[in-house]
Amino acid sequence: MGDICLHYYNAAGKPVLSQDEDPVIGMELDQIRRCPQVIALAGGVDKENAIRGALQGDYIDVLITDFPTARALIKG
């Protein structure tokens, strides 16, 4: 599980809470997905599953990360 702007998603990139249940005020995940370009900063191999979920959910276009995390993502 990971989060973008405190909106949580699972490993498949699906929101964990519905918009009605989510108490966060700000951009919703579907609004983030519709942005022309979303740049994410995430690092640490412990974030691998969260990053994969963001990629699966099509929430990010550009990822800035460290080498060990990039290698883990590429190796799958």
C-alpha positions in Angstrom: 0.0 0.0 0.0 1.1 3.5 -0.7 -0.2 7.0 -0.7 -0.2 10.2 -2.8 -1.2 13.4 -1.0 -2.5 11.1 1.8 -4.9 9.2 -0.5 -4.1 5.5 0.0 -4.0 2.9 -2.8 -3.2 -0.8 -2.9 -0.6 -2.7 -4.8 -2.8 -2.7 -7.9 -3.2 1.1 -7.7 -6.8 1.0 -6.7 -8.0 3.5 -4.0 -8.4 1.9 -0.5 -11.2 4.2 0.5 -14.0 5.6 -1.6 -14.2 9.4 -2.1 -17.1 9.5 0.3 -15.0 7.7 3.1 -11.8 9.7 2.4 -11.5 12.6 4.9 -8.6 14.3 3.1 -9.2 17.7 1.6 -7.2 18.2 -1.6 -6.7 16.6 -5.0 -8.4 13.2 -5.4 -6.5 10.3 -7.0 -8.6 10.6 -10.1 -7.7 14.3 -10.4 -4.0 13.5 -10.0 -4.3 10.9 -12.7 -5.8 13.5 -15.1 -2.9 15.9 -14.6 -0.8 16.3 -17.8 2.4 15.3 -15.9 3.0 14.1 -12.4 6.5 13.8 -11.1 7.0 11.6 -8.0 9.9 11.5 -5.6 10.2 8.2 -3.8 13.2 6.3 -2.5 14.2 3.3 -0.5 13.6 -0.3 -1.5 11.0 -0.5 1.3 8.9 1.8 -0.9 9.0 -0.6 -3.9 5.5 -1.9 -3.5 4.1 1.6 -3.0 5.9 2.8 -6.1 4.6 -0.2 -8.1 1.1 0.6 -7.0 1.4 4.2 -8.1 2.7 3.0 -11.5 -0.1 0.4 -11.8 -2.7 3.1 -10.9 -1.2 5.3 -13.6 -0.8 8.1 -11.1 2.8 9.1 -12.0 4.6 9.9 -15.2 8.1 10.6 -14.0 9.8 8.9 -11.0 12.9 10.3 -9.3 14.4 7.6 -7.1 17.7 6.2 -5.8 19.7 3.5 -7.6 18.8 0.5 -5.3 15.1 1.3 -5.7 15.3 1.7 -9.4 17.2 -1.7 -9.7 14.5 -3.4 -7.5 11.7 -2.0 -9.7 13.5 -3.1 -12.9 14.2 -6.6 -11.6 10.5 -7.0 -10.6 
